[in-house]
């Protein structure tokens, strides 16, 4: 049996322009958002004096509630054959939230701004992922999502770098937040250069809807359950930044560690996506669960700056799989005409589970300690990996994990 996804496409085959334009949009948007994100936990707990539990509540509610929009925006983009309008609206909302974060005087105000920001992400994510999937043949989707993730992450590296330089130049965090608006405006302008893709239809099948998106049976539904369990242990990365602060890094150094992480992440995302096309998307996804568990167990036990820096670097390849390879894998499970809906359902499950995930980690850290918080995340990841292996085995695909 030939493995679908082996070979990674013909040598020299080029990616569609839409993949690159979506990448540049994400690059500039991430420069904007990542000038804020690595400083946000320090702003909340340091400037606004919020607890770690409040931090978990801010991140959890914002991600979970806004994630419900992901499936709706995906369904609408399928029904109306329009990807660009929800992308523009979504990126625009996230940009509009920046001034409110800069002006916030309490953690509830940040919660409101973060909700608007994540609502924007909820609206744009599924249509953007559908543009990438629609614009790349199945044998190149790992590479396409990997290249997009690499460009997205390059922006996530440049953002903290700019923030770090501004902090070193004696700007305060609020000023950094105000300046983050400019690259976000560039991202909005670049969306106009994306070409609308034709949305294929499934003859005789149901019209795209929320019920149809979650009602898909077989491998797609199985993977949604796996994703729900794993995300329960995949809390907000803001806790990793707090871990760096807790072992002695200054505010500027935390931004520097996050910069280093994103540089490495950006460098490996494309190659890992291309490798997954050749080796098998399912096999790479399966290995990602114990890998994540090992990294988070390392964060649980790390007691010094060197260990934390090494762990942030090791976290980069996992994120390349989580945000690139997994999306390519999911795109293989979604039937024709439902790409936006299916991507929305997948992203919605991830987002909704971030509320209990972030609350669990924040409460465990406040009441027991960082070791228990990260250790629980590692255990849940191992459980998700076992469930995924069981699902593959039940479908008798264990010898050929790259099929889908």
C-alpha positions, -999 to 999 in steps of 0.1 A, spaced: 0 0 0 14 33 -10 16 59 18 -2 91 10 21 120 19 54 101 13 77 119 -10 68 154 0 60 164 -36 82 166 -67 116 181 -63 115 218 -70 77 221 -69 68 255 -57 42 266 -32 13 288 -43 16 326 -38 -13 325 -14 8 304 11 35 330 10 11 360 13 -7 343 43 28 339 57 37 375 54 3 385 69 11 363 99 47 376 101 37 412 105 7 404 128 30 384 150 56 412 152 27 432 165 12 407 189 45 393 202 57 428 212 29 424 238 25 387 246 59 379 263 55 410 285 18 404 293 23 380 323 49 403 337 26 433 332 -3 415 349 16 401 378 41 429 382 25 462 372 -12 453 379 -5 429 408 -27 401 396 -22 365 409 -12 336 388 -47 322 391 -60 355 376 -34 351 348 -48 317 341 -84 331 341 -74 359 317 -58 335 292 -83 307 296 -115 328 292 -101 348 264 -89 318 244 -119 295 252 -148 319 246 -132 334 215 -125 299 201 -162 293 197 -160 318 168 -135 297 150 -160 271 139 -186 297 129 -161 317 108 -150 285 92 -185 274 83 -194 309 69 -162 309 48 -173 276 33 -209 286 27 -201 320 12 -169 310 -6 -151 339 10 -119 336 30 -105 372 29 -133 391 46 -132 371 79 -94 372 78 -95 410 75 -121 413 103 -102 390 125 -68 406 122 -85 440 125 -101 431 159 -68 419 172 -52 451 162 -80 472 178 -73 454 212 -37 467 215 -45 503 226 -68 489 254 -41 467 267 -17 496 267 -42 518 287 -54 491 311 -54 499 348 -66 465 362 -65 429 352 -102 428 343 -95 455 317 -68 433 303 -92 404 303 -116 424 281 -89 435 257 -75 399 255 -110 387 247 -113 411 218 -78 401 206 -86 363 208 -120 369 192 -101 383 163 -80 352 162 -111 330 164 -126 347 134 -95 346 112 -78 313 120 -100 288 102 -104 308 69 -66 314 69 -58 277 74 -84 269 47 -66 293 23 -33 274 29 -49 240 26 -69 249 -5 -37 264 -21 -15 234 -16 -18 198 -30 -21 171 -3 15 159 -8 28 194 0 6 204 29 31 196 56 56 219 38 30 246 32 18 247 68 55 244 79 65 274 58 36 294 70 44 285 106 81 295 100 71 329 88 46 333 116 72 324 141 98 347 125 74 375 133 71 361 168 109 363 171 111 399 158 84 411 181 101 403 214 134 415 199 119 449 192 103 449 227 136 440 243 154 468 225 127 493 235 129 482 271 167 485 270 163 520 257 143 528 289 108 527 273 82 512 297 59 483 288 29 505 281 49 524 254 60 491 238 23 481 236 14 514 218 42 509 192 30 474 185 1 489 165 22 498 135 32 463 122 -4 452 127 -15 478 102 9 464 76 -6 429 81 -41 443 74 -29 458 41 -12 426 30 -45 406 32 -58 425 2 -31 407 -19 -44 372 -11 -64 356 -40 -97 340 -31 -96 302 -36 -124 281 -50 -142 261 -23 -149 226 -35 -183 211 -28 -193 176 -19 -220 164 -43 -251 152 -24 -236 160 10 -249 183 37 -243 220 36 -216 233 58 -229 240 94 -217 238 130 -234 205 135 -219 191 103 -184 203 113 -185 185 146 -206 156 133 -179 142 110 -173 106 119 -142 84 118 -107 96 120 -115 133 122 -138 128 152 -113 105 169 -86 132 165 -109 159 180 -111 137 212 -73 133 212 -69 170 208 -93 178 236 -74 156 261 -40 169 250 -50 205 252 -61 200 288 -24 196 295 -12 223 270 -18 254 290 -9 289 279 28 295 272 27 325 295 34 300 323 67 290 306 76 327 306 68 329 343 90 299 349 119 318 332 112 347 355 111 325 386 146 311 380 162 345 380 158 361 345 151 398 344 121 412 324 144 420 295 160 386 297 126 368 296 119 386 263 154 375 252 147 339 260 114 341 241 132 356 212 157 328 211 129 302 213 111 318 184 142 321 162 149 284 166 112 275 161 111 296 129 142 279 116 129 243 121 92 247 112 97 244 74 121 215 75 100 196 100 69 201 78 87 188 47 101 159 67 66 150 79 54 149 43 81 123 35 80 103 67 43 104 74 22 131 91 6 106 115 39 92 126 53 126 135 21 136 153 22 104 174 58 110 184 50 146 194 30 136 225 58 119 245 82 146 232 60 173 247 57 153 280 95 150 282 100 188 277 73 197 302 87 173 328 120 192 322 103 225 330 88 209 361 123 199 374 144 228 360 160 249 387 184 272 368 186 296 339 207 273 317 182 244 319 153 268 311 170 281 280 177 246 268 141 236 274 128 266 255 149 255 225 137 219 228 101 233 229 106 248 194 104 215 174 72 205 193 55 238 184 64 233 147 45 200 149 16 214 170 10 244 147 21 230 114 22 192 110 -10 187 130 -29 211 108 -16 194 77 -27 160 92 -61 173 101 -66 187 66 -62 152 52 -92 140 74 -117 168 63 -140 160 33 -143 183 3 -163 214 9 -157 214 47 -121 226 49 -130 259 67 -156 242 89 -133 213 98 -104 236 106 -127 257 126 -139 227 146 -104 216 153 -92 250 164 -123 255 185 -117 223 204 -82 235 211 -93 269 222 -122 258 245 -99 234 263 -75 261 271 -98 275 298 -96 245 321 -60 239 310 -48 274 320 -69 274 352 -56 240 362 -20 251 357 -25 284 375 -43 268 405 -17 240 408 12 266 406 -4 289 432 -14 261 457 13 234 451 40 248 430 54 249 394 67 213 396 31 199 401 17 222 375 41 212 347 41 176 358 3 174 354 6 188 319 32 162 310 10 133 323 -20 145 303 1 147 271 11 110 276 -25 101 281 -34 118 248 -6 100 230 -19 66 242 -54 75 231 -41 85 196 -21 53 193 -53 34 203 -73 52 176 -48 44 150 -46 8 160 -84 5 160 -84 16 124 -56 -9 116 -32 18 105 -4 12 129 20 -1 102 12 30 80 8 61 101 14 84 72 -17 73 53 -39 102 63 
